């Protein structure tokens, strides 16, 4: 397979995963999958939460595509797509679990406008503890905090002080 096509498949998959993540978060996790995701909207009492099972579920297609594209003789493009899914998962883990929720100790402080926007958007997402009335379902792209605050108020949501942007 042409290297450039592989890189294009990889990059396109990483980009497309943000759309997939938005849809899954908005209509699955805050819908019928709330029984797992609800744990993420409550204080964590240990190292893991039920919501972490989504990472396992979302890793399965990546593993299958990588295995098929590399070892089982499937079209090699599948391996690039599987690698793109895995890369998005790693980026998500770094942004969401490490930087935003500080599940691993670090001293990083968001200083760039982009990083501040992502962190603020996620805090505003967590301003509502139920599956309804939340805002900002993306992970690597988010509207400005002012837009999200307006949406929360329009939905009757009250912004908790802990969710206010810095």
ROVEX-773717 format. One line per field, with one value per atom (N, C-alpha, C, O): atom name; z, x, y. Coordinates in steps of 0.001 Angstrom, whole numbers, plus 500000, padded with zeros to 6 digits. Layout:
<numars>
at = [CA,...] $
pz = [Z,...] $
px = [X,...] $
py = [Y,...] $
</numars>
This chain:
<numars>
at = [N,CA,C,O,N,CA,C,O,N,CA,C,O,N,CA,C,O,N,CA,C,O,N,CA,C,O,N,CA,C,O,N,CA,C,O,N,CA,C,O,N,CA,C,O,N,CA,C,O,N,CA,C,O,N,CA,C,O,N,CA,C,O,N,CA,C,O,N,CA,C,O,N,CA,C,O,N,CA,C,O,N,CA,C,O,N,CA,C,O,N,CA,C,O,N,CA,C,O,N,CA,C,O,N,CA,C,O,N,CA,C,O,N,CA,C,O,N,CA,C,O,N,CA,C,O,N,CA,C,O,N,CA,C,O,N,CA,C,O,N,CA,C,O,N,CA,C,O,N,CA,C,O,N,CA,C,O,N,CA,C,O,N,CA,C,O,N,CA,C,O,N,CA,C,O,N,CA,C,O,N,CA,C,O,N,CA,C,O,N,CA,C,O,N,CA,C,O,N,CA,C,O,N,CA,C,O,N,CA,C,O,N,CA,C,O,N,CA,C,O,N,CA,C,O,N,CA,C,O,N,CA,C,O,N,CA,C,O,N,CA,C,O,N,CA,C,O,N,CA,C,O,N,CA,C,O,N,CA,C,O,N,CA,C,O,N,CA,C,O,N,CA,C,O,N,CA,C,O,N,CA,C,O,N,CA,C,O,N,CA,C,O,N,CA,C,O,N,CA,C,O,N,CA,C,O,N,CA,C,O,N,CA,C,O,N,CA,C,O,N,CA,C,O,N,CA,C,O,N,CA,C,O,N,CA,C,O,N,CA,C,O,N,CA,C,O,N,CA,C,O,N,CA,C,O,N,CA,C,O,N,CA,C,O,N,CA,C,O,N,CA,C,O,N,CA,C,O,N,CA,C,O,N,CA,C,O,N,CA,C,O,N,CA,C,O,N,CA,C,O,N,CA,C,O,N,CA,C,O,N,CA,C,O,N,CA,C,O,N,CA,C,O,N,CA,C,O,N,CA,C,O,N,CA,C,O,N,CA,C,O,N,CA,C,O,N,CA,C,O,N,CA,C,O,N,CA,C,O,N,CA,C,O,N,CA,C,O,N,CA,C,O,N,CA,C,O,N,CA,C,O,N,CA,C,O,N,CA,C,O,N,CA,C,O,N,CA,C,O,N,CA,C,O,N,CA,C,O,N,CA,C,O,N,CA,C,O,N,CA,C,O,N,CA,C,O,N,CA,C,O,N,CA,C,O,N,CA,C,O,N,CA,C,O,N,CA,C,O,N,CA,C,O,N,CA,C,O,N,CA,C,O,N,CA,C,O,N,CA,C,O,N,CA,C,O,N,CA,C,O,N,CA,C,O,N,CA,C,O,N,CA,C,O,N,CA,C,O,N,CA,C,O,N,CA,C,O,N,CA,C,O,N,CA,C,O,N,CA,C,O,N,CA,C,O,N,CA,C,O,N,CA,C,O,N,CA,C,O,N,CA,C,O,N,CA,C,O,N,CA,C,O,N,CA,C,O,N,CA,C,O,N,CA,C,O,N,CA,C,O,N,CA,C,O,N,CA,C,O,N,CA,C,O,N,CA,C,O,N,CA,C,O,N,CA,C,O,N,CA,C,O,N,CA,C,O,N,CA,C,O,N,CA,C,O,N,CA,C,O,N,CA,C,O,N,CA,C,O,N,CA,C,O,N,CA,C,O,N,CA,C,O,N,CA,C,O] $
pz = [500000,500000,500000,500618,499309,499237,500623,501300,501036,502353,502544,503607,501514,501631,501811,502534,501166,501358,502798,503425,503309,504696,505666,506603,505447,506321,506219,507221,505003,504805,505541,506186,505442,506167,507677,508389,508152,509578,510057,511016,509387,509785,509650,510507,508566,508377,509462,509912,509876,510936,512259,512977,512590,513829,513812,514806,512699,512593,512680,513375,511985,511990,513372,513719,514146,515485,516396,517312,516157,516967,516707,517637,515451,515133,515745,516299,515645,516256,517762,518354,518387,519842,520259,521261,519492,519795,519770,520709,518700,518547,519674,520287,519938,520998,522363,523166,522624,523916,524058,525092,523017,523075,523107,523926,522218,522063,522613,522714,522970,523598,525084,525931,525398,526802,527600,528764,526983,527656,527236,527355,526753,526372,527024,528246,526212,526790,527534,528356,527258,527943,529212,529770,529677,530889,532105,533025,532121,533279,533517,534647,532472,532636,532805,533665,531980,531944,533185,533522,533865,535067,536080,536799,536140,537098,536827,537734,535596,535232,535683,535787,535946,536380,537898,538425,538587,540052,540533,539777,541773,542296,542262,542642,541812,541722,543100,543810,543478,544793,544719,545755,543534,543380,542116,541554,541677,540479,539205,538206,539224,538028,538278,539418,537178,537234,536145,535202,536256,535242,533841,532862,533743,532458,531718,530493,532429,531803,530880,530024,531055,530155,528721,527785,528532,527170,526464,525264,527166,526558,526051,524978,526821,526409,525167,524200,525206,524055,522790,521711,522918,521755,521257,520123,522083,521653,520783,519990,520922,520194,518675,518032,518063,516608,516192,515157,516977,516672,516653,515723,517667,517766,516604,515996,516299,515212,513870,513079,513612,512346,512236,511169,513327,513311,513073,512263,513765,513610,512179,511553,511669,510315,509262,508337,509392,508390,508422,507405,509587,509717,509646,508994,510301,510448,509644,509267,509381,508797,507289,506701,506668,505223,504688,503489,505552,505085,504342,504294,503771,503108,504102,505213,503750,504671,505195,506260,504467,504928,506260,507036,506520,507800,508976,510029,508789,509863,510121,511276,509068,509234,509932,510770,509579,510222,511698,512567,511976,513364,514160,515331,513519,514193,514456,515487,513543,513742,514921,515705,515041,516179,517481,518467,517473,518670,519010,520182,517996,518235,518852,519786,518337,518928,520387,521246,520669,522052,522950,524091,522437,523226,523437,524531,522387,522505,523495,524351,523377,524292,525735,526627,525954,527309,527843,528985,527018,527450,527772,528814,526889,527106,528248,529198,528130,529019,530385,531408,530408,531687,532441,533663,531710,532386,532649,533795,531587,531761,532428,533415,531914,532449,533808,534759,533910,535158,536092,537201,535673,536491,537148,538346,536345,536867,537071,537750,536498,536772,537271,536744,538277,538817,537784,537079,537708,536807,537259,538107,536688,537023,535856,535912,534808,533617,533945,534613,533474,533597,532189,531454,531817,530479,530337,531097,529373,529145,527758,527579,526789,525442,525390,526162,524480,524338,524026,524540,523186,522821,524042,524292,524797,525948,527004,527605,527230,528177,527722,528534,526436,525885,526094,526468,525856,526041,527510,527825,528396,529828,530303,531030,529898,530292,529782,530512,528531,527948,528718,528956,529104,529826,531236,531740,531859,533184,533067,533918,532016,531827,531486,531840,530805,530550,531881,532039,532814,534121,535090,536236,534646,535512,535778,536747,534931,535081,535397,534686,536453,536875,536297,536478,535601,535015,533548,533008,532911,531503,530579,529389,531105,530296,530636,531760,529653,529894,529822,530077,529480,529408,528078,527137,528020,526815,526502,527338,525314,524893,524994,526027,523920,523901,523164,523161,522538,521856,522858,524039,522381,523263,522830,523673,521536,521049,520417,520071,520269,519772,520674,521074,520988,521843,521519,521155,521651,521504,522642,523655,522459,523502,524760,524680,525906,527190,527234,527803,526651,526674,525962,526418,524852,524086,524928,524987,525572,526390,527595,527959,528215,529355,528916,529622,527743,527223,526995,527323,526433,526194,527511,527609,528515,529822,530415,530908,530366,530917,530151,530747,528822,527996,528313,528149,528761,529116,530575,531072,531258,532660,533601,534784,533087,533929,534777,534365,535951,536848,536844,537006,536663,536592,538001,538723,538391,539695,539704,538668,540859,540979,540536,539949,540803,540435,538933,538435,538205,536748,536057,534846,536814,536211,535647,536304,534464,533889,534739,535390,534709,535429,534772,535235] $
px = [500847,500000,500892,501956,500445,501162,501219,500197,502409,502612,501724,501130,501633,500839,499365,498670,498876,497477,497269,496254,498248,498167,498137,497338,499000,499037,497733,497222,497198,495910,494785,493942,494776,493777,493919,492926,495150,495420,494906,494138,495333,494927,493427,492797,492863,491411,490636,489588,491160,490499,490561,489563,491721,491840,490822,490132,490727,489775,488334,487513,488026,486663,486255,485074,487224,486927,486345,485585,486689,486088,484588,483802,484186,482754,482092,480997,482753,482222,482101,481090,483134,483127,481984,481315,481761,480661,479333,478542,479096,477829,477672,476609,478731,478666,478430,477651,479103,478952,477547,476898,477096,475805,474617,473713,474609,473409,473502,472483,474692,474811,475110,474360,476215,476601,475583,475322,475011,473976,472593,471614,472519,471262,471208,471311,471046,470903,472151,472053,473306,474537,474826,475919,473847,474038,474368,475042,473906,474155,475661,476076,476472,477930,478502,479351,478031,478605,478273,479010,477182,476799,477931,478085,478720,479836,480848,481562,480908,481855,481367,482162,480095,479518,479358,478747,479903,479912,481356,482250,481595,482975,483465,482734,484684,485269,485762,486357,485520,485931,487153,487674,487610,488787,489533,489325,490402,491193,490364,490686,489307,488503,487042,486595,486315,484865,484236,484922,482950,482274,482429,482511,482468,482627,483889,483945,484892,486131,485902,486735,484780,484474,484285,484481,483908,483803,485155,485206,486234,487573,487850,488426,487442,487629,486782,487267,485524,484637,485150,485120,485619,486073,487437,487812,488181,489475,489310,490196,488201,488006,488094,488821,487381,487527,488965,489425,489670,491057,491913,492689,491770,492554,492239,493146,490960,490546,491091,491605,490980,491470,492989,493511,493701,495161,495562,496447,494925,495222,494930,495756,493763,493396,494305,494722,494621,495442,496906,497594,497396,498818,499062,500010,498228,498503,497612,498044,496390,495433,495251,494406,496023,495963,494824,494547,494167,493130,493785,495012,492980,493486,494348,493888,495571,496479,495925,496335,495012,494401,493692,493589,493202,492531,493483,493073,494753,495737,495921,496027,495961,496097,494872,494991,493703,492471,492480,492158,492851,492946,493944,493717,495062,496065,495514,495822,494707,494086,493124,493079,492355,491444,492247,491896,493313,494170,494811,494908,495249,495862,494848,495173,493626,492594,492375,492237,492343,492184,493302,493060,494525,495662,495569,495837,495191,495025,493913,494060,492806,491680,492124,491816,492844,493310,494167,493999,495083,495949,495184,495410,494283,493516,492515,492497,491693,490541,490912,490624,491541,491800,492985,492942,494042,495222,495094,495184,494885,494890,493626,493708,492453,491202,490851,490595,490837,490403,491557,491318,492768,493958,493978,494229,493710,493722,495140,495343,496101,497512,498114,497794,498978,499540,500422,501205,500285,501106,501052,500240,501918,501962,501525,501646,501022,500643,499507,498540,499636,498584,498272,499165,496995,496588,496854,496317,497675,497996,497573,497228,497599,497209,495694,494949,495260,493819,493072,491978,493665,493020,492835,491735,493901,493805,492848,492087,492883,491940,490508,489628,490282,488933,488437,487283,489299,488925,488613,487603,489474,489273,487989,487194,487792,486584,485326,484344,485358,484188,483852,482682,484878,484598,484078,483221,484589,484057,482588,481769,482268,480870,480001,478822,480568,479823,479462,478366,480378,480153,479374,479145,478970,478175,476806,476141,476383,475099,475414,476186,474822,475140,474202,474428,473152,472232,472582,473463,471883,472181,471534,471846,470638,469953,470461,470890,470409,470743,472218,472606,473051,474487,474862,474070,476055,476583,477958,478554,478457,479810,480097,480552,479827,480025,481279,481619,481975,483219,484347,484183,485493,486637,487831,488565,488025,489176,488768,489624,487491,486978,485819,485022,485732,484644,484319,485202,483042,482671,483269,483708,483278,483772,482913,481734,483498,482808,481557,480544,481609,480448,479256,478118,479524,478466,477866,476646,478719,478250,477446,476447,477868,477124,475730,474750,475643,474325,473448,472261,474033,473270,472791,471647,473653,473262,472098,471132,472192,471122,469825,468748,469920,468730,468050,466838,468832,468286,467877,467486,467968,467565,468624,468357,469824,470896,471516,471620,471919,472615,474076,474389,474968,476387,476959,476954,477455,478099,479395,480044,479775,481014,482224,483154,482235,483368,483486,484527,482416,482448,482805,483028,482859,483186,484589,485502,484786,486133,487036,486584,488325,489321,489485,490279] $
py = [498820,500000,501241,501258,502258,503530,504181,504299,504600,505214,506443,506624,507286,508516,508213,508927,507163,506765,506296,506602,505548,505097,506261,506274,507235,508413,509193,509693,509297,509971,509224,509848,507897,507103,507294,507447,507282,507463,508820,508895,509891,511244,511459,512079,510941,511063,510332,510795,509189,508423,509173,509245,509731,510508,511648,511878,512354,513471,512976,513575,511895,511360,510847,510858,510404,509895,510974,510660,512240,513305,513354,513538,513192,513136,511917,512010,510776,509555,509726,509347,510298,510494,511414,511163,512480,513400,512646,512737,511910,511169,510141,510041,509386,508371,509006,508492,510122,510793,511385,511227,512060,512759,511813,511980,510812,510006,508595,507912,508139,506818,506977,506492,507663,507804,508618,508314,509645,510433,509962,510699,508751,508111,506744,506633,505693,504348,503852,502941,504433,504024,504790,504686,505567,506366,505502,505966,504259,503396,503205,502948,503327,503294,504700,504933,505631,506976,507801,508727,507479,508238,508281,509268,507223,507182,508290,508717,508749,509806,511180,512114,511310,512589,512652,513581,511671,511660,511627,511245,512019,511934,510481,509567,510280,508933,508531,509342,507294,506806,505897,505484,505586,504734,505115,506191,504221,504509,504401,505045,503601,503368,503706,503836,503845,504074,503220,502825,502929,502115,502705,501963,504009,504685,504233,504332,503744,503288,502090,501794,501409,500294,500769,499993,502027,502552,502505,502235,502757,502696,501286,501108,500291,498901,498609,498022,499021,498791,499472,498881,500710,501462,500984,501280,500253,499715,498467,498146,497771,496517,496695,495938,497669,497822,498135,497652,498928,499257,497995,497778,497179,495946,495010,494443,494851,493957,494453,493663,495767,496320,496218,495896,496489,496344,494888,494612,493974,492552,492102,491439,492462,492056,492648,491951,493936,494609,494232,494325,493804,493477,491968,491529,491177,489747,488806,487717,489211,488269,488413,487737,489274,489395,490247,490224,490993,491904,493057,493155,493918,495118,495898,496159,496280,496982,498309,498771,498916,500165,500007,500957,498801,498577,498803,499291,498445,498654,500146,500559,500961,502408,502994,503888,502482,502950,502547,503356,501297,500837,501647,501950,502003,502833,504235,504832,504765,506076,506066,507014,504987,504854,504793,505441,504016,503908,505246,505608,505980,507287,508243,508977,508237,509095,508709,509580,507416,506965,507463,507856,507447,507932,509444,509942,510167,511622,511931,512803,511220,511400,511158,511949,510069,509764,510908,511335,511402,512492,513761,514376,514157,515384,515225,516008,514201,514061,513510,514132,512365,511706,512303,512443,512653,513173,514676,515116,515464,516918,517427,518158,517059,517619,517022,517761,515696,515058,514692,514214,514903,514683,513305,513176,512286,510924,510406,509399,511075,510802,512112,513177,512044,513291,513995,513357,515302,516108,517558,517929,518364,519788,520661,521884,520039,520799,521769,521404,522994,524001,524477,524898,524407,524847,526345,527150,526709,528113,528590,529758,527699,528113,528312,527710,529154,529404,528112,527880,527277,526010,525116,524621,524909,524019,524571,523814,525881,526479,526249,525962,526373,526192,524759,524550,523780,522376,522094,521465,522555,522320,523016,522421,524255,524993,524305,524170,523873,523211,521938,521639,521195,519961,520241,519516,521277,521653,522058,521709,522788,523182,521981,521950,520995,519754,519090,518552,519134,518506,519393,519004,520569,521452,520840,521206,519916,519228,517772,517128,517263,515897,514851,513654,515282,514314,514108,514777,513178,512916,513941,513976,514775,515778,517176,517436,518071,519469,519798,520938,518827,519085,519744,519766,520266,520914,520341,519663,520608,520266,518769,518278,518064,516614,516188,515005,517128,516796,516663,516972,516203,516020,516867,517383,517010,517768,519097,519910,519312,520583,520971,520123,522242,522709,524155,524932,524517,525927,526749,526205,528068,528965,528844,528499,529123,529011,529887,529479,531069,531979,531341,531454,530677,529998,528874,528719,528101,526976,527459,526838,528555,529106,529539,529303,530176,530578,529355,529364,528304,527074,526468,526025,526446,525906,526699,526116,528015,528861,528673,528648,528541,528346,527017,526874,526062,524742,524677,523621,525806,525842,525315,525104,525102,524586,525670,526825,525285,526203,525801,524622,526748,526448,526390,527387,525211,525067,525847,525990,526351,527129,526301,526854,524988,524154,523976,523547,524305,524163,525475,525498,526558,527861,527836,527336,528354,528430,529320,530262,528990,529798,531154,531972] $
</numars>
